[in-house]
Amino acid sequence: MKWPASFFSCGTNCSSWPAMGGKLPGPASGTAPANAYTTESNPIVVIGEQYIAPYPVDLKIQHTVFTVAENNFDITDVNDNPIFKVKNKLFSFPDRRVLLDAAGNPLVSLKQKILSVHRRWRVFRGESDKSSDFLFSVRKSSLVHLKMRTKTTTTTTLDVFLASNTSESLPDFKITEGWRDSSCTIFAGHAIIAQMTWV
């Protein structure tokens, strides 16, 4: 999977993830280490090859449980066929979410790193927290100027580092959230590989 919708818990009725699992281009200058990318015929697999699609895929994310203790989501295709589920246990310490496949099998766990100044999240295979199962991390791009303001938009930028990118000198992917967090776009270099929009 190039970039799964599972990296986010957006809210009710989110849709449009074109290029989910689309092939990544070669590295753009000044964006990521060369070994973080592969050719179009050899895509980066983050979670599993079964989640790679050679064409755009639209997904919907909808609340299924929203209580004091839980905040869960279902992720479906445009025909409401189940694809993923996200379980979010509120008030857990550290904060933790689990992405499940349609059958309820855990695919990855998202865990907030304690005492991280960048509000870093670490993602592990299954429900593990072992270093051998570490897949990638996501953090805000800097401690200051987290929101870039223009006359028409406000943007938050997140950096994504694959487990193999130990130096973290440059991110493997970038995520930008749009005006009032109503949308987000995921980049590999300068190429858009996924988008999300509130509907």
C-alpha positions in Angstrom: 0.0 0.0 0.0 1.5 3.3 -1.0 -0.4 5.4 1.4 -3.4 3.9 3.1 -6.4 5.9 4.2 -5.8 4.2 7.5 -3.3 6.8 8.5 -6.1 9.1 9.4 -9.2 9.4 11.6 -11.0 12.2 9.8 -14.6 12.3 10.9 -18.0 11.6 9.4 -18.6 11.3 5.7 -15.1 11.8 4.4 -14.5 10.7 0.8 -12.2 10.8 -2.2 -8.8 9.0 -2.0 -7.7 9.1 -5.6 -4.4 7.4 -6.3 -4.5 5.3 -3.2 -1.7 2.8 -3.8 -0.8 4.5 -7.0 2.7 4.1 -8.4 5.2 6.5 -7.0 7.5 8.6 -9.2 11.2 8.9 -8.9 12.6 11.1 -6.3 12.2 14.9 -6.7 15.2 17.0 -5.9 15.3 18.0 -2.2 12.4 15.9 -1.0 13.6 12.5 0.1 16.5 10.0 0.0 16.8 8.2 -3.4 16.4 4.8 -1.7 13.0 5.8 -0.4 11.5 5.5 -3.9 11.2 2.8 -6.5 10.3 2.7 -10.2 6.7 2.7 -11.3 6.9 -1.1 -11.9 8.2 -1.7 -8.4 6.0 0.3 -6.0 6.8 0.9 -2.3 4.9 -1.6 -0.1 4.2 -0.2 3.3 1.6 -2.6 4.7 0.9 -5.2 2.0 0.8 -5.8 -1.7 -2.9 -6.7 -1.6 -3.6 -3.0 -0.8 -1.9 -1.7 -3.9 -4.2 -0.5 -6.7 -2.8 0.6 -10.1 -5.8 3.0 -10.5 -7.5 5.7 -8.3 -9.7 4.3 -5.5 -12.4 6.4 -3.8 -13.1 5.5 -0.2 -15.5 6.9 2.4 -14.8 7.2 6.1 -17.8 7.3 8.5 -18.3 7.3 12.2 -19.8 4.1 13.5 -19.3 4.5 17.3 -18.9 7.8 19.1 -19.1 7.5 22.8 -17.2 8.7 25.9 -15.0 5.6 25.6 -14.7 5.0 21.9 -14.5 6.9 18.6 -14.6 4.3 15.8 -14.8 4.5 12.0 -15.8 2.3 9.0 -13.9 2.8 5.7 -15.8 1.6 2.7 -15.7 1.9 -1.1 -18.3 4.1 -2.9 -20.7 1.1 -3.0 -20.5 0.8 0.9 -18.5 -2.4 0.7 -16.3 -2.6 3.9 -12.6 -2.1 3.3 -11.1 -1.1 6.7 -12.2 -0.3 10.3 -10.5 2.0 12.8 -10.9 1.4 16.5 -10.0 4.4 18.7 -10.0 3.8 22.4 -10.4 7.2 24.0 -8.5 8.1 27.2 -5.9 5.3 26.6 -2.4 6.1 27.6 -0.6 6.5 25.4 -3.2 7.4 22.8 -3.7 4.5 20.4 -5.7 3.5 17.3 -5.9 0.2 15.5 -6.6 -0.3 11.8 -8.5 -3.5 11.0 -9.3 -5.2 7.7 -12.9 -5.9 6.7 -12.8 -9.2 8.6 -11.6 -7.5 11.8 -8.0 -8.6 11.6 -5.5 -5.9 13.0 -3.3 -4.5 10.2 -1.5 -1.7 12.0 -1.5 0.1 15.3 -1.0 3.8 15.6 0.5 4.9 18.9 1.3 8.4 20.0 4.8 8.8 21.3 4.9 10.0 24.9 6.7 13.3 25.6 7.2 14.0 21.9 7.6 17.7 21.2 6.5 17.1 17.6 3.4 15.1 18.6 4.8 12.1 16.8 2.8 9.0 16.0 4.5 5.7 15.4 2.9 2.9 13.4 3.5 -0.8 13.9 2.4 -3.9 12.1 -0.6 -5.6 13.7 -1.1 -4.8 17.4 2.6 -5.0 18.1 4.8 -2.4 19.6 8.1 -4.2 18.9 10.9 -2.3 17.1 11.0 -5.2 14.5 7.4 -4.4 13.6 7.8 -0.6 13.3 6.6 0.6 9.9 6.7 4.4 9.9 6.2 7.5 11.9 4.3 10.8 11.4 5.1 14.1 13.0 4.4 17.8 12.5 7.0 19.3 10.3 8.4 21.9 12.8 7.9 23.2 16.3 7.1 26.7 15.0 4.9 27.9 12.2 2.9 24.7 12.1 0.2 26.6 10.3 1.3 28.4 7.1 -1.2 31.2 6.5 -2.0 33.0 3.2 -4.8 35.2 2.2 -6.9 32.2 1.2 -5.8 29.1 3.1 -4.3 27.7 6.3 -2.2 24.6 6.0 -0.7 22.2 8.5 2.2 20.0 7.2 3.1 16.6 8.5 6.2 14.6 7.7 6.2 10.8 7.2 9.3 8.7 7.7 9.5 5.1 6.8 11.3 2.7 9.2 14.2 2.5 6.9 14.7 6.3 6.9 16.6 6.3 10.2 18.4 9.7 9.6 15.0 11.5 9.0 16.9 14.2 7.2 14.2 14.4 4.7 10.6 12.9 4.8 9.5 10.0 2.6 6.1 11.6 2.3 4.4 14.8 3.2 0.8 15.5 4.2 -0.8 18.9 4.0 -4.1 19.7 5.6 -6.2 22.4 3.9 -8.4 25.2 5.0 -9.9 24.5 8.4 -8.7 20.9 8.1 -11.5 20.3 5.5 -9.1 18.4 3.2 -5.7 16.8 3.1 -3.2 15.9 0.3 -0.4 13.3 0.5 2.7 13.9 -1.5 5.6 11.7 -2.6 8.1 14.3 -3.7 6.0 16.8 -5.7 3.5 14.1 -6.9 0.1 13.8 -5.3 -0.6 10.2 -4.4 -3.8 10.6 -2.3 -6.4 13.2 -1.3 -9.2 13.4 1.3 -12.1 15.9 1.3 -15.0 16.4 3.7 -18.4 16.0 2.1 
